[in-house]
Amino acid sequence: MFTRRTKSALRSLAAAVVLASVVVGCGKETDSSSGGSESSASARIDAVNKTMRETSFTATGTTTAFVGATQKTFWDPEKGYRMEVGGTPETEGGSMYCKDGTSYTSTRLFAAMLAQKGQQITVPDHLSGRYISSDTDQDCSFYFAISSDGQFAPDKDTTIDGRKAQAIQVSSGLEGDVYLVSAESPDYLLKQEATRNGRISTTTYSGFGEKKAISMPPADKTMTMSEFRDAVGAG
């Protein structure tokens, strides 16, 4: 049986499945450090988010959510969002999808996330290939949008693979993200660095505009949070 704390964690994590390092952005061709017409960070962030929301891409790197784990994400504005997590025994084979405001988290990944919060559960073998569905109450692009609180960080501007990259920083206490977006059109996010709970992750973005193999889990492989809780003994 689950403790009351475990039940609460299950409910809250359903809406917070996105891993700490899965954040993306993009922007317009203006470079504020070079006197471009788009001078505010908020305008730049809005443009970045819009372009990435409308462009397919692949993101590959590490994650602050699990020590030693890796993750790879795919986005296609028509097909949706897909994330694969691996690199450690507890995360290997974990995945998450999202489309039209509904997310689908593999039971394996969900259990690994709970374990990070100190909540240990055992997923029955017959549920190992199932996904927990959850309404996100917003468009799936929220999983990779840059926060509107971001500010320019010109001291972190750099060059990535021959492209000038402008830095946008989002910070909260000891945690934060640095997004390196192309300073000229096309306006892509090239790299993102995240710090969470003393862990640091780096993610690189590529494959812009390429077709992605993304399809949501079939209905017979999905279950609601309530059904999952009942299946693992939440009562």
ChimeraX attribute file (.defattr): number of C-alpha atoms within 10 A of each C-alpha:
attribute: neighborCount
match mode: 1-to-1
recipient: residues
	/A:1	12
	/A:2	16
	/A:3	10
	/A:4	9
	/A:5	9
	/A:6	19
	/A:7	15
	/A:8	11
	/A:9	16
	/A:10	22
	/A:11	14
	/A:12	11
	/A:13	15
	/A:14	20
	/A:15	15
	/A:16	14
	/A:17	18
	/A:18	18
	/A:19	16
	/A:20	17
	/A:21	24
	/A:22	24
	/A:23	21
	/A:24	28
	/A:25	29
	/A:26	28
	/A:27	26
	/A:28	23
	/A:29	20
	/A:30	19
	/A:31	22
	/A:32	17
	/A:33	14
	/A:34	9
	/A:35	9
	/A:36	11
	/A:37	10
	/A:38	15
	/A:39	15
	/A:40	11
	/A:41	18
	/A:42	17
	/A:43	14
	/A:44	26
	/A:45	25
	/A:46	18
	/A:47	19
	/A:48	24
	/A:49	27
	/A:50	18
	/A:51	19
	/A:52	25
	/A:53	22
	/A:54	14
	/A:55	18
	/A:56	22
	/A:57	23
	/A:58	19
	/A:59	23
	/A:60	19
	/A:61	20
	/A:62	24
	/A:63	27
	/A:64	22
	/A:65	21
	/A:66	21
	/A:67	14
	/A:68	13
	/A:69	19
	/A:70	22
	/A:71	23
	/A:72	20
	/A:73	20
	/A:74	23
	/A:75	31
	/A:76	24
	/A:77	16
	/A:78	13
	/A:79	18
	/A:80	24
	/A:81	26
	/A:82	24
	/A:83	22
	/A:84	19
	/A:85	23
	/A:86	20
	/A:87	15
	/A:88	13
	/A:89	9
	/A:90	17
	/A:91	22
	/A:92	17
	/A:93	16
	/A:94	21
	/A:95	22
	/A:96	24
	/A:97	24
	/A:98	27
	/A:99	22
	/A:100	16
	/A:101	15
	/A:102	18
	/A:103	24
	/A:104	25
	/A:105	26
	/A:106	24
	/A:107	24
	/A:108	21
	/A:109	23
	/A:110	22
	/A:111	21
	/A:112	22
	/A:113	23
	/A:114	16
	/A:115	13
	/A:116	12
	/A:117	12
	/A:118	11
	/A:119	17
	/A:120	14
	/A:121	16
	/A:122	10
	/A:123	15
	/A:124	11
	/A:125	8
	/A:126	7
	/A:127	17
	/A:128	15
	/A:129	15
	/A:130	21
	/A:131	29
	/A:132	21
	/A:133	25
	/A:134	21
	/A:135	17
	/A:136	19
	/A:137	10
	/A:138	11
	/A:139	15
	/A:140	22
	/A:141	23
	/A:142	16
	/A:143	20
	/A:144	18
	/A:145	20
	/A:146	23
	/A:147	19
	/A:148	14
	/A:149	13
	/A:150	20
	/A:151	18
	/A:152	22
	/A:153	17
	/A:154	15
	/A:155	9
	/A:156	15
	/A:157	19
	/A:158	16
	/A:159	15
	/A:160	13
	/A:161	7
	/A:162	7
	/A:163	13
	/A:164	17
	/A:165	25
	/A:166	27
	/A:167	25
	/A:168	24
	/A:169	22
	/A:170	18
	/A:171	15
	/A:172	8
	/A:173	5
	/A:174	9
	/A:175	14
	/A:176	15
	/A:177	25
	/A:178	23
	/A:179	28
	/A:180	28
	/A:181	34
	/A:182	28
	/A:183	27
	/A:184	16
	/A:185	10
	/A:186	14
	/A:187	22
	/A:188	27
	/A:189	28
	/A:190	24
	/A:191	23
	/A:192	25
	/A:193	21
	/A:194	25
	/A:195	19
	/A:196	16
	/A:197	9
	/A:198	9
	/A:199	13
	/A:200	18
	/A:201	22
	/A:202	18
	/A:203	23
	/A:204	17
	/A:205	21
	/A:206	16
	/A:207	14
	/A:208	17
	/A:209	14
	/A:210	13
	/A:211	13
	/A:212	19
	/A:213	11
	/A:214	18
	/A:215	13
	/A:216	19
	/A:217	19
	/A:218	9
	/A:219	10
	/A:220	8
	/A:221	16
	/A:222	21
	/A:223	18
	/A:224	15
	/A:225	16
	/A:226	14
	/A:227	14
	/A:228	20
	/A:229	17
	/A:230	12
	/A:231	13
	/A:232	15
	/A:233	12
	/A:234	16
	/A:235	11
